[in-house]
Structure formats: C-alpha cells, structure tokens
Amino acid sequence: MMRMVDVKEALEWARQPRQPVPPPEVAQILDDIRNGGDDAVRRWAGRLDGHTGDDFEVPRKSVQAALDGLDREIRAQLEDAARRIRIVAARQRELFTDLSFELDGVVLGHRVMPVARVACYAPGGRYPLPSSVLMGVIPAHEAGVKEIAVLSPRILPVTLAAAAIAGADRVFNIGGVQGVAAAAWGLAGLPRVDLIVGPGNRFVTAAKQALYGQVGIEFPAGPSELLILADRTADPVLLAADLLAQAEHDPDALPALASPDGGLLERVRQELVVQLETLPAASPSRVSVSNGLLVRISNWTEAVELADRLAPEHLELAGPEAEALADQLNNYGSLFIGSLSAEVFGDYGSGTNHILPTSGAACFTGGVWVGTFLRVLTRQRVRADGLPALVRLAEGLARAEGLPAHAASARLRIERRANGHGLIH
C-alpha cells in the first residue's frame, strides 16, 4: 500500500535517480545484430516473440482487413480519438512557419522541414496499445513525414486497424530490441528511419538510448508516473481511481498524491484498499501501488516545489485551491486541471499526446507533438554591404580563439573581392 510521508521525505524521494538501469542483455542483443545483420534480427524475433518466417511486414490488405473486421463501436472510438489528436496536431503545425529577414546586410532565416522516415513503436506485450499508434503516427503525418512505419510485436488486429486509421504507410510485426535495431539500421526488410518514437518496456527504452545518435529518439523513458495535488474538497473515490489507473500501467509505475489535508490522504488510502479488491488478481496495480506515496504538505508552496522537483509524467490538480496552481507549475509531461480532467482522458484521446517524458526528463523536454517530427534548418546569404562588418567580427573572434584558418576564411572574402575575383554578391 502507498506510504504516508511528509514533504521532506517526499522531496528526498524525488531527488533519487529514476531512470531504469539498462538490462545487460540489450547490449548483447545489439552486438549480435550489428554483427549478424538480418539473420540475427530474425533469430531474436523468433526467440523472444515467437515470430516465424523471413518477412516482418504486414501486407496492406491484411491491415485493411483488420480495419474492416473491427467491432463497429471500437472503430468509432478509435476514429474519434484520431480526429481529436489530428486537430491538435494540425493546430500545432500552424505554429511553424519559414522565416526570412535582413540583419546588417545578411539575409537570415530558416526552413521548417519534416524528417523523412519515422518508426512509431506500439507495445504488444502485457497490454497492447493501439492508442500509442494514433499518438505516434498522426502528429508525424501532420508534420509532413514522407514515410511512417509502425512497429509492434505479436501485433493484434486492433493495432493494425489503428495503423490504418492513423494513416501509417507500412506496418511491421516486430518489436523489442531487435525491432528498434532493425529500424535504426535498415535490416530485415525494415526501412532505415531517422527517428523512433513511442513507449516500450525497459528493453525497448534501453535499445533506443543505446542507438541514439545513429537514430533520433524523442526522449528517455521510464516507468509511468502520476502526481496528484488535491485540496480538502477533492473526492477520495476519484483520487484513488486515478492512482490505480496509473499504477495499472506497469509494476514499476509511480503513483503519488499530495495534500495539506491529512484526513483526505487517509480516506484515499482506505479507498485504495476497497478499489484494489475490484481489480483482477494479476493487475500490476497490486504491485506498483506500493511504490507510491501519500504526501502531507503544509502549504501550496511545498506542493509546487515537490511537483517541480519530481517533474512527473502526469500531473493532476483536484479542487479549486489546487487548480489555482496551474500557472505556477513548470515541470510536467502533461497537466490535468480539475476533478473532471482524468489522466486517462489524455491516454486515449482528449487530443494531447500520451507519449510523455518520465524520470524527471520533463525538466528539459516536453512530450511528443508535431514539433517532434520537424527540423528548423537555418540559412543565410551575406550581401556585399554586410561583408566588411562580418569579416571584422569573424576575424577578430577567430584570432581570440587561436584559429588562424577561421580568420583567413573570413579575410579572404574581402581580399578576393577587392582583387576582382567576382565575389560581388
């Protein structure tokens, strides 16, 4: 059961490293695939996922058949979630425009360009997540990515259907370390991609981090997190339900609740016992709830300090006093304001993305959005009237840094032009 602690202990808890230790097997698998290529990918997929045959790509007709055969109600719900996610991503894309302006004789600017190829990972283990397909593919599509592949091991028809609804170009029945490696290196029939996004277990996360630099990733990921800040008016039944929903993701999930009302904390703890009895015996919530904390704070300043130190993946504000903190909070993956704003709505389709930073990464990055798939490429054209000042600037700083070739590169522009070598633009 969740422990009751004071804010000092909770702050110490928040300071502890939360990034999971990479399993040693990941490096071994990557080394084997680096040396063994396609055959090693197939061997590991067979060993870990029971995959047979040489081809991982799911035929387009099979993807369409999964969509056509999907339960009507589930299809309607996936399409509604996709609609909401697409609207948000399209509005985000409108924020990005090309730029061109003149500064002291130099025309400066940038172009906003999508990456060319993306792989969107969707877990296929304990809980297959077709919702993750929507969260990865749709923003990439709205960004203008030319080729979007979905990777998911032991892929289910509902995941195939989600890929069709989201607009994926290709779908591959592969995951784990071998799937990440195949997408990063272009092995076993998978396209070599520029970026891999999407949630996965600690093996997938470790593989993405190990290959970062050879392929882009969105951010480091760890066990899922929820922090709720609640005032005395918050409903303990809803608070317990939200904590258990978050705990359900993974045995290592981190649920936490902070409130100045000790009575509310105790009522939530009692309600957790009641609601746990309604969950299946194998539910991860029964394990991960013991990871969590019930934090007694003295004031809302302590609550803000705790939230910003923890930088949780999900942050809920329940009750008017807690809701008033919304604009004071700085570090979180996604914020849910008010008791009606359950974190699960963000999981499935309120419109924001559920691929979010964990383990404190919200201090330096946000969640996946259309900008994840875009690059801002700067450009410049130096005009003749801007050249003298730039040469003085570059030559002077280059000499200060002890880089004579840099200085010469700048100075020669003036000398060659003065000698009539055609450098007039």
N, C-alpha and C positions, 0 to 999 in steps of 0.2 A: 504494500500500500504506500501511497505518497507520504513522504516525511514532512512533518511540520517544523519549519526552521525560521529563524529571524533573518532580517535583511543582511546582516553581516555575513552569516554563513552562506546565504544565497549569492552574495557578491563574490565570495571566495570560490564558490561552485562555478560561477560564470567565468572566472578567470582561468579555470582549468582548460587545457587543450582538449578539444572535442573532435578534431579531425581523426577519423579512424586510422589505425595502423595498417598499412598495405599488407595484405596477405603475401607471404613469401612465394606462394605458388604463382602469383601473377608474373613476376619477373621470369620465372622458369618457363611459363607458357609462352610469353612474348619472345624469349630467346629461341625456343623451339620453332615458333612460327617464322621468326626472322631467318632462321637457317633452313627451315623445311618448306617454306612457301605454301602453295595451295594444298599440298598433301597434308601438311601439318594442321592447317585450318580445318580440313575435313576430318582428320583424325580426332582433334579435340572436340569438334562439334558432335561427332559420334559418341565419344566417351562421356561428355558432360550433358548433352541434350538428347542423346539417342537418335541423332539425325542419320539418315541413310541416303545413299546416292551422292552424286557429284554436284548437283545443282541446288543452290540455295534460293534462287529467285522464284517467287510465286508467280505463275502465269497471270497475265492481265485478266483472262476470262475467269480464273478462279477468284480473283479479287472481286470482280463484278458479280459473280455468282454468290459470294458471301453477302454482298450488299443486298442482292435481290431476295435472298432467302432469310434475311434478318427479320426477327419479330418486329411488327409494324410499330409498336409502341417504343421499343428501344431505338429503332431507326429514327423515329420522330424526335426522341430526346437527344440523340447524337447530333441530328441536324440542327436542332435549336441551339445546342451548346456551340456547334460550329459557327452558326450565324452570329452569336454574341461575340465569340472570340475573334471572328473575322472583322466585325465592325470596329472593335477596339484596335486591332492591328492596323486597319486601314486609316483610322484617325491618327494613330501614332506615325504612320508613314508620311502623313501630310506635314509633320514637323520638319522633315528633312528636305532641304532644297539645295540646289547647286548655288555656288557663291562666286561672284567676281566683282572686284573693286580695285581702285587705283590708290597706291600709297607712295608718295615721293618718287614718282617715276617708275614704279614697279606695279604691274598688274598682277594681283594676287587673287587666290580663290581656291575652290575645291569642287570636286565632283563627288556625288554620293552614289556608290556602286554596290550592288549585292555581291556576296561571294557566289562562286559559280556552282559548287556542288555541296550539298549538305546531307548528312545522315541523321535522322531523328530516331532515337532509341526509345523503345517502349518495353518495359519489363514483361516477361512472360512466365515468371516463376509462381510464387505463392499466390499473388494477386495480379493477374494480367490487367494492364491499364490502357484500354483503348482511349481513355481521356487524354493520356500523355501523347498519343498520336496527334490528336487535334491541337494540343498545346505547342507541339514542335513544328508540325507541317504548316499550319495556317499562317503564323507570323512569317515563316520563311517564304511562303507563297506570296504574301502581300508585299514582302520586301523585294520580290522580283528574282528570287533564286531560280536558276535555269533548270536544275535537276535536283529533286528531293527524293531521297530514298528512306524507307522505313526499315529498321532492324528490330526484329522481335523473335526470340527463341520459342520453339514449341507454339507457334503462332495459332491463335484461335480465330474462328470466323468473325467474331465481333471486332477483333483487332483489324482484320482485313477490311471489314466494312468501314471502320473508322478511317482507314487509309484512303479508301475510295471517296468518302465524304469530304475529307480534308483536302484532297487533290494531290496526293503523293504520285510521283512519276513511276517509282519502282518499289517493290516490297520484297524483303528478303527474310527467310525463315532461319535466322541466325542471331545469336546474342552472345553474352558473356565476353570474356577476354578475347576469344577468337573472333567474335563479330566486330569488336572495336578495332582489333588489329587488321582484319581484312578490309575494313572501310578506310582505315588510315593509310594502308599500303597498297590498296587496289588488288587484292588477292581473291582467288576462288570465285571469280565472276562478279565481284562487287566493284563498283566504280571507286576510284580513289577520290575521296572527298576532301574538302577544305576545312570542314567544321563538323563536329559531332556534338549534338545536344540531347538531353533527355535523362531522366532519372534511371538509376540502376542500383544493384546491390554493391557491396564494398569491393567486389572483384571488378565490376564494370567501372566503378569510380577510380579505383587504383590504376586500371589499364588506361583510362583517359588521361589521368595525370601523368603517367609514365610516358605517354606518347605526345604530350603537349609540346609544341614546338615543331613536331613533324605534322601535326594536325591541330587545328584550333578546337578548344572546348569552351563551354560557356562559363564555368566556374567550378571550383572544388565542391564536392557534395558529401554529406554525411547523413547520419540518422535524422529523421524528420523531427521538427521542433514546434512547440506551441507555447507561448506565454500569454496568459490572460491577466489583465489588470481589471479588477472589479471593485465597485463600491458596495455599500451595505444594501442597496436596493436590488442588486443582481439576483437572478433566480438560480438557486443552487442546483436545481434539476438540469437546467440548460448548461450550466458550467460543467457539471460532471459529465454530461453527454458529450460536450465538445472535447474535454480532456481525453475521454475514452476513444472518441473518433480519431483523434490524433495518435493516441497510443496504439491504435489498431494497425498502423502502417507497418510497424517493424518491432521486434523485441527490444531493439536499442533506441526506440523513439523517446523523446524527452518532453513530457508534458509538465507545465508549471502554472500555478495560479498565485497571484499576489494581491493582497487586500489589507486595508487597515482594520478590517472587521474580523476579529478572531472567531466570533460566533459563526460568521458566514463560512470561514475556512473549515470549521468543524462540521457544519451542515453539509458542505460539499464532500468532505471525507466520508461521512455516513452515506451520502447518496451514491458515491462511487461503489461502495460495498453492495448496495441494492442493485445498481445497474450492471455491475460485473456479473451478477448471477443470471442476467438475461442473455449474456453473450455465450457463444459456443465454447466448449471446454478448451479447444485448440486456439482460441483467439490470442494473437500477440499482445492484446491489451492486458491480459492477465500477468504477463511478464513485465512489459515496459512501464506499466503504471508504477511499479516500484522504483523506477528511475527518477520519477518526478518529485516536485517539491510544492508544498503549500507554504507560502511565504507571508509572514506577518510584517507589514511595513508600518512605520509611524506616521508617514505623511506621503503626499504625492510626489514630492521631490525625490524621495528614495525610490519610488516606483519608476520615475523617469531614468534615474541613474542605473537601476537594475536592468531596465529594458535596453538602454543604450549599450550597457556593458555586455549583455547577453547577445544582442543583435540577432533575435530569433528569426527563424524562417517565417513563422506566422505570429502575428501579434493581434490579440483581440482586446477591445475596450468595452466593458459591460457596465452600464449605469451612467447617469449624467456626469458625475464627478470624474469618472474615468474617461468618458468621451471627450471631456474638455481638454484632455492632454494631447489630443491628436496632433496639433501643430507644434508641440514641444518635443516630440519623439523624432529621432533622427536615424536610427539603425534598425531596420527590419526588412524582411523579404517582401511581405505584403501585410497591409493593415486592414483590420475589420472593425468598423466603428459602429457600436450599438448592439444590443442584445439580439436583434433580428439578423445581424450580419454573421451568420455561422461560417466558420472557416471552410466547412465542406462545400459551401456555395462557390468559393474560389477554386476548390478542387475540380469542380465539374462544369462550370460554365457561366458564372456571373459575367465573365468577359475578360478579366485579368488572367495572367498566366500562372499555372501552378508549378512550373519548373523554377524553383526559387533557391537562393543561396542558404546554406546551413553552416553550422560550426563557426559562426562569427564572421563569415565572409560578407554578410550584409554591411559590414563596416566599410567595404571598398567596392562592392558591386551590387547591382540590382538583379532582379530576376530576368528570365528570358522575355524578350519583347521584339518587336520588329527590328529595332536597332541592333540586336544581337547578330543579325544576318547582313548588316550593312557596313561598308567601309567608307570613311571620309578620306578621299585622295586629294592631297593638296597639289597646287600647281602655281607657277609664277612665270612671268615674262618681263625681263628687265628692258626698259626703254633707254634710249641714248641719254635722255635728260636725267635719268636716275642712276646712271653708271658711276659718275665720279664719287658721289657720296657713298655708294655701296662699296666701291673699291677701297676708299679710305677706311671705312668701318671694318671690312673683312681683313685687309692687310694689317691694320693695327692690332686687331684681336688675335690674328694668326701669329704675329710676332710675339705677342704677350704669352701665347701658349707654346711657343717654341716650335712652330710648324711652318718652316720656310716654304715647303711646296704649296701649302694652302695660300700663303701670301703671294707667291708667284702666279698661281692660277688666277687670283683676283687682279694683280697688277698688269698682267699681260693683256687683259681686255682693253685697257687704256692704251698701252703701247702699240698693240697691233692695229687698233683703230686709227691711232694718230699716224701710223705709217702707211695708211691707205690699203689695208688688207680686207676691206669690205665689211668690217663689223660695224654697220651703221644702224642696225635695228636693236 
